[in-house]
């Protein structure tokens, strides 16, 4: 970046920590970029003339008489159709060997959409993962996280959602990805021939952690271009928001701010909300839906990061390994989509709500049967059948490696009901039992549609 005559240049730094420098400077704005000894930094705190900059690559080797050049602008991204199919770093620079993007320059980190311009989310986003589409259906304009243990294949789930989701554009924001994960995403998207609708912003473990703080804003600036300017349905995938919050913590600790719960900065709620509240459904048809990953430390859902995330978002998708089938499933008891009632039975088949509720009730009966078994009580014939049903339901519906459409997941559920129970035990409205209990009738219905 070249310095220009009107830029503000200072050569006296008052304090240096591992991630920040502080100096006296006038007429400087929040989030403004600066070059500190040739390294990119950003204003994170202003108190009168005292300014604190976070230096993205760290401060090691910076002398107190280093040149600090303020650039009079926040981080920016060039937006155009040329973003599609490309991989960029946290600063919006290409990392895939391709050319620079030509387009309109936009500041990142703009405010959330005015509520007057929002409409109630009302369009289904099918992911092909029945554990989501059947029990925790996603809606355009929704914000929802995956809660997962660090050893679970959440990045594979994210890649699957990216390839299957019915969206015009997918924006991936990768924070703290290993090089293997980065190459995995790149190869999966490339091999699927889906690169033309995917834009990726990636910070790997080789990059400084503080750079992660730019990734969500870069991803959302690109998303807003496609949703607002092009009226497209955009799905933003952010992984891993725990590593993003850790980077926030690094900066706030270096600024000697008093940490709140779990060593996180006191601003954690607003920092996360600023990102998630970019999810929106526009009256014109464009939308931004945000699906993020929050990894859990030792499965602790009370930690400040998942705890704050749960307040902000509209539900959560909880991944766990099912010991009966040896696969990772979307846990039906701990997962929740608060907006699913807006589309199930309306944009999906009319029997969807009844099938969903019946399956969960029977799955809960199986959990009770398992408790009886573990405590040495005898099982009834019904208990035995619920356990068989639960195993089959996990294999054929809840497992994350499945890829079936919304009609097929309902047909599979009816097949499981028929196999393990009688009509009265399933407890579904008679009109749907008449329509879907007979297997041949279901085949005929599907052929006629």
C-alpha positions in Angstrom: 0.0 0.0 0.0 1.5 3.3 -1.0 1.4 6.3 1.3 0.0 9.5 0.0 0.6 13.2 0.8 -2.7 13.7 2.8 -2.2 10.7 5.0 -1.4 11.2 8.7 2.1 10.0 9.7 3.4 9.6 13.3 6.7 8.3 14.6 6.2 8.0 18.3 4.6 4.9 19.9 3.9 5.1 23.6 3.2 1.4 24.4 3.6 -1.9 22.6 2.0 -5.3 23.6 2.1 -8.5 21.6 -0.9 -7.6 19.5 -1.4 -3.8 19.9 0.5 -0.5 19.8 -0.7 2.8 21.3 0.1 6.4 20.4 -1.3 9.9 20.4 -3.0 10.8 17.1 -5.7 13.3 16.0 -8.7 13.0 13.6 -8.6 9.2 13.6 -11.7 7.0 13.2 -12.7 3.6 14.7 -11.8 0.6 12.4 -9.5 2.9 10.4 -6.5 1.0 8.9 -2.9 2.0 9.4 0.5 0.8 8.5 2.7 0.3 11.5 6.3 -0.2 10.6 5.0 -1.5 7.2 2.5 -3.9 8.9 -1.2 -3.5 8.6 -3.1 -2.5 11.7 -6.6 -1.3 12.7 -7.9 1.2 15.2 -9.7 -0.6 18.0 -9.9 2.0 20.8 -9.9 5.9 20.9 -9.7 7.9 24.2 -9.3 11.6 23.3 -6.0 11.7 21.4 -4.9 8.2 22.7 -5.3 5.6 20.0 -4.8 1.9 20.2 -4.2 -0.2 17.0 -4.3 -3.9 16.7 -1.4 -5.1 14.5 -2.7 -8.1 12.5 0.7 -9.9 12.1 1.9 -9.1 15.7 4.2 -6.4 17.0 7.5 -8.3 17.4 10.4 -6.2 16.2 8.4 -2.9 16.0 10.5 -0.1 17.6 8.9 2.8 19.5 10.0 5.3 16.8 8.3 3.2 14.0 6.4 5.1 11.3 2.7 4.8 11.7 0.7 5.9 8.6 -3.1 6.2 8.9 -4.9 5.3 5.7 -8.1 7.2 6.4 -10.4 4.2 5.6 -11.6 1.0 7.1 -10.8 -2.4 5.5 -12.5 -2.7 2.1 -13.5 -5.3 -0.5 -14.0 -5.0 -4.2 -17.4 -6.5 -5.1 -18.6 -7.8 -8.5 -19.7 -11.0 -10.1 -15.9 -11.8 -10.3 -16.0 -12.8 -6.6 -17.8 -16.1 -7.5 -15.6 -19.2 -7.5 -12.6 -17.5 -5.8 -10.7 -17.9 -2.6 -9.4 -14.9 -0.7 -7.5 -14.2 2.5 -8.8 -12.1 5.4 -7.9 -8.8 3.6 -9.8 -9.8 0.5 -6.6 -10.6 -1.5 -6.8 -13.6 -3.9 -5.0 -16.7 -2.6 -6.0 -19.1 -5.4 -3.5 -17.8 -8.0 -6.2 -16.0 -9.9 -6.3 -12.3 -11.0 -7.3 -9.4 -8.8 -11.1 -8.7 -8.7 -12.3 -5.7 -10.5 -15.4 -4.0 -9.1 -16.8 -1.4 -6.8 -14.9 -0.8 -3.6 -17.0 -1.1 -0.4 -16.1 -0.7 3.3 -16.6 -3.8 5.3 -18.3 -3.9 8.7 -21.3 -1.7 7.7 -24.3 -1.5 10.0 -27.1 -4.1 10.0 -30.0 -3.7 7.7 -32.7 -1.2 8.9 -35.6 -3.2 10.4 -38.0 -1.3 8.0 -36.3 -3.0 5.1 -36.7 -6.5 6.6 -39.6 -8.9 6.1 -40.5 -12.1 8.0 -38.4 -15.0 6.8 -40.7 -17.3 4.8 -38.7 -19.4 2.3 -37.4 -22.9 2.9 -33.7 -23.7 2.6 -33.3 -27.4 2.1 -29.9 -28.8 2.9 -30.3 -32.5 2.0 -29.5 -33.4 5.6 -32.8 -34.9 6.9 -31.8 -34.3 10.5 -32.0 -30.6 9.7 -34.7 -30.6 7.0 -37.2 -32.8 8.9 -36.8 -31.7 12.5 -35.1 -28.3 12.4 -36.0 -26.8 9.0 -34.0 -23.7 8.0 -35.6 -20.6 6.6 -34.1 -17.8 4.5 -32.9 -14.9 6.6 -32.3 -17.1 9.6 -29.2 -17.2 11.8 -28.3 -20.5 13.4 -25.2 -22.2 14.7 -23.9 -25.8 14.7 -22.7 -26.7 18.2 -20.1 -29.4 17.9 -17.1 -30.9 19.8 -13.8 -30.0 18.2 -13.2 -33.6 17.0 -16.5 -33.8 15.1 -16.5 -33.4 11.3 -18.3 -30.1 11.3 -16.3 -28.7 8.3 -17.4 -31.7 6.2 -21.0 -30.9 7.3 -20.5 -27.3 6.2 -19.1 -28.4 2.9 -22.2 -30.7 2.4 -24.6 -27.9 3.2 -22.7 -25.6 0.8 -23.1 -28.1 -2.1 -26.7 -29.2 -1.4 -28.4 -26.0 -0.1 -30.8 -24.4 -2.5 -29.2 -21.0 -2.6 -27.9 -18.7 -5.4 -24.6 -18.0 -3.7 -22.6 -19.6 -0.8 -20.1 -17.5 1.1 -17.6 -19.4 3.2 -15.8 -17.6 6.0 -13.1 -19.9 7.4 -11.3 -18.9 10.6 -8.4 -20.8 11.9 -8.7 -23.5 9.3 -5.9 -26.1 9.1 -4.3 -26.3 5.7 -5.9 -29.7 5.3 -9.3 -28.1 5.9 -8.6 -25.3 3.5 -7.6 -27.8 0.8 -10.5 -30.0 1.6 -13.0 -27.2 1.0 -11.2 -26.2 -2.2 -11.1 -29.8 -3.6 -14.7 -30.6 -2.6 -16.1 -27.4 -4.3 -13.8 -27.9 -7.3 -14.7 -31.5 -7.8 -18.4 -30.9 -7.4 -18.3 -28.2 -10.2 -19.9 -25.8 -7.7 -17.2 -23.2 -7.5 -19.1 -20.8 -9.7 -21.6 -20.1 -6.9 -19.2 -20.2 -3.9 -17.0 -17.3 -2.6 -14.5 -18.2 0.2 -12.6 -16.0 2.6 -10.0 -18.1 4.5 -7.7 -17.5 7.5 -5.6 -20.6 8.2 -3.6 -21.6 11.3 -0.5 -20.3 9.4 -2.0 -16.8 9.4 -2.0 -14.5 12.5 -5.0 -15.2 14.7 -6.0 -11.5 14.9 -6.6 -11.6 11.1 -9.7 -13.8 11.8 -11.5 -10.7 13.0 -11.8 -9.5 9.5 -13.2 -12.7 7.9 -16.9 -12.5 9.0 -17.1 -8.8 7.8 -15.5 -9.7 4.5 -17.9 -12.6 4.0 -20.9 -10.5 4.9 -19.9 -7.6 2.6 -19.8 -10.0 -0.3 -23.1 -11.5 0.9 -24.7 -8.1 1.0 -23.6 -7.3 -2.6 -25.3 -10.5 -3.9 -28.4 -10.2 -1.7 -29.0 -6.4 -2.1 -27.6 -5.6 -5.5 -28.4 -8.9 -7.3 -31.6 -10.0 -5.3 -30.0 -13.4 -4.7 -30.6 -16.0 -1.9 -27.2 -16.1 -0.1 -26.1 -18.6 2.4 -23.2 -17.6 4.6 -21.2 -20.3 6.4 -18.9 -19.3 9.2 -16.5 -21.7 10.8 -15.3 -21.6 13.5 -16.8 -18.8 15.6 -15.1 -20.0 18.8 -11.7 -19.2 17.1 -13.1 -15.8 16.1 -14.0 -15.2 19.8 -10.6 -16.4 20.9 -9.1 -13.7 18.6 -11.3 -11.1 20.2 -10.0 -12.2 23.5 -6.4 -11.9 22.4 -6.9 -8.3 21.4 -8.9 -7.3 24.5 -6.4 -8.9 26.9 -3.5 -7.1 25.2 -5.5 -3.9 25.8 -5.6 -4.7 29.5 -9.4 -4.8 29.4 -11.0 -6.7 32.3 -12.3 -10.0 30.9 -15.8 -11.2 31.8 -17.0 -14.8 31.9 -14.5 -17.4 30.6 -11.8 -14.9 29.8 -13.9 -13.4 27.0 -14.2 -9.6 26.5 -17.2 -7.8 28.0 -18.2 -6.8 24.4 -18.6 -10.5 23.3 -22.4 -10.3 23.0 -22.4 -7.2 20.8 -19.4 -8.5 18.8 -21.3 -11.7 17.9 -24.6 -9.9 17.5 -23.1 -7.5 15.0 -22.3 -10.4 12.8 -25.4 -12.6 13.2 -27.8 -9.7 12.8 -26.7 -9.3 9.2 -29.1 -12.2 8.5 -32.1 -10.8 6.7 -34.9 -11.5 4.2 -35.6 -8.6 1.9 -39.0 -7.9 0.3 -37.3 -7.9 -3.1 -36.4 -11.6 -2.7 -32.8 -11.3 -1.8 -31.7 -12.8 1.5 -28.8 -13.6 3.8 -29.0 -16.7 5.9 -26.1 -17.4 8.3 -25.1 -20.9 9.5 -22.1 -20.9 11.8 -20.0 -23.4 13.7 -19.4 -22.9 17.4 -17.0 -25.6 18.8 -17.6 -26.5 22.4 -14.8 -27.0 24.9 -15.4 -30.4 26.5 -19.1 -30.2 25.4 -19.6 -27.2 27.7 -22.7 -25.4 26.4 -22.6 -22.9 29.3 -19.3 -21.4 28.1 -19.6 -17.7 27.3 -19.3 -18.2 23.5 -22.2 -20.8 23.0 -24.2 -19.1 25.8 -24.1 -15.7 24.1 -24.6 -17.3 20.7 -27.8 -19.0 21.9 -29.3 -15.7 23.0 -28.6 -14.1 19.6 -29.5 -16.8 17.1 -32.8 -18.5 16.2 -32.0 -22.0 17.5 -29.0 -24.3 17.2 -28.1 -27.5 15.5 -26.4 -29.9 17.9 -24.0 -32.6 16.5 -23.2 -35.7 18.6 -21.8 -39.1 17.9 -24.5 -41.8 18.2 -22.9 -44.9 19.8 -25.6 -47.2 18.4 -24.7 -46.5 14.8 -21.2 -45.1 15.2 -22.0 -42.0 13.1 -22.4 -38.3 13.9 -26.1 -37.3 13.9 -28.1 -34.0 14.3 -29.3 -34.5 17.9 -33.2 -34.1 17.8 -33.4 -33.4 21.5 -30.8 -30.6 21.7 -31.4 -29.0 18.3 -33.9 -26.4 17.6 -35.0 -24.1 14.7 -37.3 -21.4 16.1 -38.5 -20.5 12.6 -39.3 -23.9 11.2 -43.1 -23.5 11.8 -43.0 -20.7 9.1 -42.4 -23.3 6.4 -43.1 -26.9 7.5 -46.4 -28.1 6.1 -46.6 -24.9 4.0 -43.6 -25.2 1.7 -43.1 -28.9 2.5 -45.7 -31.7 2.3 -48.7 -31.2 4.5 -47.9 -34.3 6.6 -44.5 -32.9 7.6 -45.4 -31.5 11.1 -47.3 -34.6 12.1 -44.5 -36.9 10.9 -41.8 -34.8 12.7 -43.8 -34.8 16.0 -44.6 -38.6 15.8 -41.0 -39.5 15.1 -39.6 -37.4 17.9 -42.1 -38.8 20.4 -41.2 -42.4 19.4 -37.5 -41.5 19.6 -38.1 -40.2 23.1 -39.9 -43.4 24.0 -36.8 -45.3 22.9 -34.6 -43.1 25.2 -36.9 -44.1 28.1 -36.6 -47.8 27.1 -32.8 -47.4 27.0 -32.8 -46.0 30.6 -35.0 -49.0 31.7 -32.5 -51.4 30.1 -29.5 -49.7 31.7 -31.2 -49.9 35.1 -31.9 -53.6 34.8 -35.7 -53.4 34.2 -37.5 -55.7 31.8 -38.5 -54.2 28.5 -42.0 -54.6 27.0 -42.5 -55.6 23.3 -43.3 -51.9 22.6 -40.0 -50.9 24.3 -38.1 -53.3 22.1 -39.7 -51.9 18.9 -38.9 -48.3 19.9 -35.2 -49.2 20.3 -35.2 -50.8 16.8 -37.0 -47.8 15.4 -34.5 -45.3 17.0 -31.5 -47.1 15.5 -33.1 -47.2 12.1 -34.2 -43.5 12.4 -30.7 -42.5 13.3 -29.2 -44.4 10.4 -31.8 -43.3 7.8 -32.8 -39.8 8.9 -30.5 -38.2 11.5 -27.0 -39.2 10.2 -25.2 -36.2 8.7 -23.8 -38.3 5.8 -27.3 -38.7 4.2 -28.5 -36.7 1.2 -32.2 -37.0 0.6 -34.9 -34.4 -0.4 -37.8 -33.3 1.8 -40.3 -35.7 0.1 -38.0 -38.7 0.5 -37.3 -38.0 4.2 -41.1 -38.1 4.8 -41.5 -41.3 2.8 -38.6 -42.9 4.8 -40.2 -41.9 8.1 -43.5 -43.5 7.1 -41.7 -46.7 6.1 -40.1 -46.8 9.6 -43.5 -46.2 11.2 -45.0 -49.1 9.2 -42.1 -51.5 10.0 -42.1 -51.0 13.8 -45.5 -49.9 14.9 -49.2 -50.1 14.3 -51.3 -47.1 13.3 -52.6 -46.3 16.8 -49.1 -46.3 18.3 -47.8 -43.7 15.7 -50.7 -41.4 16.6 -50.9 -39.4 13.4 -54.1 -37.7 12.1 -56.3 -40.1 10.3 -56.3 -38.1 7.1 -52.5 -38.6 6.7 -52.7 -42.2 7.8 -55.2 -42.8 5.1 -53.0 -41.1 2.6 -49.5 -42.4 3.5 -49.8 -45.6 5.5 -50.3 -47.9 2.5 -46.9 -48.2 0.8 -48.3 -48.8 -2.7 -50.6 -45.8 -2.3 -47.5 -43.6 -1.5 -45.7 -45.0 -4.6 -48.8 -44.1 -6.7 -49.0 -40.6 -5.2 -45.4 -39.9 -6.0 -45.7 -41.1 -9.6 -48.8 -38.9 -10.1 -47.1 -35.7 -8.8 
